[in-house]
């Protein structure tokens, strides 16, 4: 699809979704990365500065991210707040000290950061009657590369059907700064973490596969496993209902 046409469709959809829910504006995380930059740029085309709020929420984050987030906010002329979460995160970790843990504690701890950020976004959205805009793209959502109830929680996801490579194209069309476009994708979960090192493949390979292309069999199996294993993250929680006449539960 033509990039200009795609941008037009997405921006009209954002406007419709926010208005339909009686929202007065939008709030989103401003991480200094590509996806949040594109989300911010799309929202800014819909709303004036005072109704388009980007939040930078450092939590032992790379100092470069702050500079990139601020650069983007100034470039787009969006409202911008910095809300440090290091103290909150450390306090929560102290509260969890002494709890016996078995399994992947590193990832469980890292996932607390996007969950604290989403708590913050929903607080700010609630006091302003804004809607929380998620930044995840299709490539990430397909394989479940997001934190459940963290960056996987939002009121709308404008990039949910936009591949990573298309996100880059939109970024260039919207004149997002090149240094942000060219940054290695990272969720900032721990020092030195990058998406592609953690996943074991790059986004170009993933996008190729999602578009129906073929990869090495071992790589295809890895991606399929991620897609299947993350199904629970992409659906509403199952709810048990009762058929009281028959005295049994319904699926």
C-alpha positions in Angstrom: 0.0 0.0 0.0 1.1 3.5 -0.7 2.6 5.0 2.5 0.7 8.3 2.2 -2.6 6.3 1.9 -1.6 4.1 4.9 -1.0 7.2 7.0 -4.3 8.7 6.0 -6.2 5.5 6.9 -4.4 5.2 10.3 -4.9 8.9 11.3 -8.6 8.8 10.4 -9.0 5.6 12.4 -7.2 7.1 15.5 -9.6 10.1 15.3 -12.6 7.9 15.0 -11.6 5.6 17.9 -10.9 8.4 20.3 -14.1 10.3 19.4 -16.2 7.2 19.6 -15.0 6.6 23.1 -15.6 10.2 24.1 -11.9 10.8 24.6 -10.6 14.3 24.6 -7.0 13.5 23.5 -4.3 10.9 23.6 -1.4 9.8 25.8 1.4 7.4 24.9 4.8 6.3 26.1 7.7 8.2 24.4 10.6 5.9 24.7 13.0 7.4 22.1 12.5 4.4 19.9 11.0 4.0 16.4 7.5 2.6 17.2 6.7 5.3 19.9 8.1 8.0 17.5 5.8 6.9 14.7 2.8 6.6 17.1 3.5 10.1 18.3 3.8 11.5 14.8 0.6 9.9 13.7 -1.3 11.2 16.8 0.1 14.7 16.3 -1.4 14.8 12.8 -4.8 14.2 14.5 -4.6 16.3 17.7 -3.2 19.7 18.6 -0.2 19.8 20.9 -2.1 20.2 24.2 -4.2 17.1 23.4 -1.3 14.9 22.3 0.8 13.9 25.4 4.0 11.9 25.3 5.4 10.5 28.5 9.1 9.6 29.0 9.3 7.2 31.9 13.0 6.3 32.6 13.6 3.2 34.7 17.3 2.7 34.8 17.2 3.5 31.1 19.9 4.4 28.5 20.6 8.1 28.7 20.5 8.3 24.9 16.8 7.4 25.0 16.0 10.6 26.9 17.7 12.7 24.3 15.9 11.0 21.5 12.5 11.3 23.2 13.0 15.0 23.9 14.2 15.6 20.3 11.1 13.9 19.0 8.8 15.9 21.3 10.4 19.1 20.2 10.4 18.1 16.5 6.7 17.2 16.6 5.6 19.9 19.0 3.8 17.4 21.3 3.2 18.0 25.0 5.9 16.1 27.0 6.4 15.0 30.5 9.2 13.1 32.2 8.2 10.8 35.0 11.1 8.8 36.5 10.1 5.4 37.8 13.4 4.2 39.2 12.4 4.8 42.8 9.0 3.1 42.3 10.6 0.1 40.7 13.2 -0.2 43.4 10.6 0.1 46.1 8.6 -2.7 44.5 11.7 -4.9 44.3 12.3 -4.4 48.0 8.8 -5.4 48.7 9.3 -8.6 46.8 12.6 -9.4 48.5 12.4 -12.7 50.4 9.7 -14.1 48.1 10.9 -17.6 47.0 11.3 -17.5 43.2 11.9 -20.4 40.8 12.2 -19.9 37.1 13.1 -17.0 34.9 13.4 -14.2 37.5 15.3 -11.9 35.1 12.5 -11.7 32.6 9.8 -11.4 35.4 11.7 -8.5 36.9 12.2 -6.8 33.5 8.5 -7.0 32.7 7.7 -5.0 35.8 9.1 -1.9 34.0 6.5 -1.8 31.1 3.7 -2.6 33.6 4.7 0.4 35.8 4.8 2.6 32.7 1.3 1.5 31.7 0.0 2.2 35.2 1.4 5.7 34.8 -0.1 6.2 31.3 -3.6 5.1 32.5 -3.4 7.5 35.5 -2.7 10.4 33.2 -5.3 9.3 30.7 -7.9 9.1 33.5 -7.4 12.5 34.9 -7.5 14.1 31.4 -10.2 11.9 29.8 -7.5 10.9 27.2 -7.1 7.5 25.6 -3.9 5.4 25.9 -2.4 4.7 22.5 -0.3 1.5 22.2 2.9 1.5 20.2 3.3 -2.2 19.3 3.5 -3.1 15.6 2.2 -6.2 13.8 5.7 -7.9 13.8 5.9 -7.7 17.6 2.2 -8.6 18.2 2.3 -11.7 16.0 5.1 -13.3 18.0 3.9 -11.9 21.4 7.0 -9.7 21.8 5.3 -7.4 24.3 4.6 -7.5 28.0 1.1 -8.7 29.0 -0.6 -5.9 30.9 2.4 -3.7 30.1 2.9 -2.3 26.6 0.4 -4.9 25.5 -2.3 -2.9 27.3 -3.8 0.2 25.6 -7.1 1.6 24.3 -6.1 1.4 20.7 -3.2 0.1 18.6 -2.7 2.1 15.4 0.3 0.0 14.2 -1.2 -3.4 14.9 -1.4 -4.3 11.2 1.8 -2.4 10.2 5.0 -4.5 9.8 8.3 -3.2 11.2 9.6 -2.4 7.8 6.4 -0.4 7.0 6.8 1.4 10.3 10.2 2.6 9.1 8.7 3.7 5.8 6.0 5.7 7.7 8.7 7.2 9.9 10.6 8.6 7.0 7.3 9.9 5.4 6.5 11.7 8.7 10.1 13.0 8.9 11.0 11.2 12.2 14.7 12.0 12.9 17.0 9.5 11.2 18.9 8.6 14.3 15.7 7.3 15.8 14.8 5.4 12.7 18.3 3.8 12.6 18.5 2.8 16.3 18.7 -0.8 17.2 15.2 -1.8 18.4 15.2 -2.3 22.2 12.6 -2.6 24.9 15.1 -1.2 27.4 14.4 -4.1 29.7 18.0 -4.4 30.8 21.4 -2.9 30.0 22.5 -3.8 26.5 19.3 -5.5 25.6 18.2 -5.5 22.0 15.1 -7.1 20.4 17.0 -9.0 17.8 19.6 -10.4 20.1 16.9 -11.6 22.5 14.8 -13.1 19.7 17.6 -14.7 17.7 16.5 -13.2 14.4 16.0 -9.8 12.9 12.9 -7.9 11.9 13.6 -8.2 8.2 13.5 -12.0 8.5 10.4 -11.9 10.6 8.6 -9.6 8.2 9.6 -11.8 5.3 8.0 -14.8 7.0 4.9 -13.0 8.1 4.4 -12.0 4.4 4.5 -15.6 3.3 8.2 -15.9 2.5 10.4 -18.8 3.5 13.3 -18.9 5.9 15.6 -21.6 7.2 13.4 -24.4 8.7 14.9 -23.9 12.2 14.1 -20.2 12.1 10.6 -20.8 10.8 10.1 -23.3 13.7 11.3 -20.7 16.2 8.9 -18.1 14.9 6.0 -20.5 14.8 6.7 -21.5 18.4 6.6 -17.9 19.5 3.3 -17.3 17.7 1.7 -20.3 19.2 3.1 -19.8 22.7 1.9 -16.2 22.9 -1.7 -16.8 21.9 -2.9 -16.2 25.5 -1.3 -12.7 25.4 -3.4 -11.7 22.4 -6.9 -12.6 23.5 -9.3 -11.6 26.2 -9.0 -13.9 29.3 -11.4 -16.8 29.0 -14.5 -16.5 31.2 -16.4 -19.5 32.6 -20.2 -19.3 32.3 -22.7 -21.7 33.8 -25.7 -23.4 32.3 -27.6 -23.5 35.5 -30.5 -25.6 34.0 -28.0 -28.4 33.1 -25.8 -27.9 36.1 -22.6 -27.6 34.0 -20.1 -25.0 32.8 -19.9 -23.7 29.2 -16.8 -23.1 27.2 
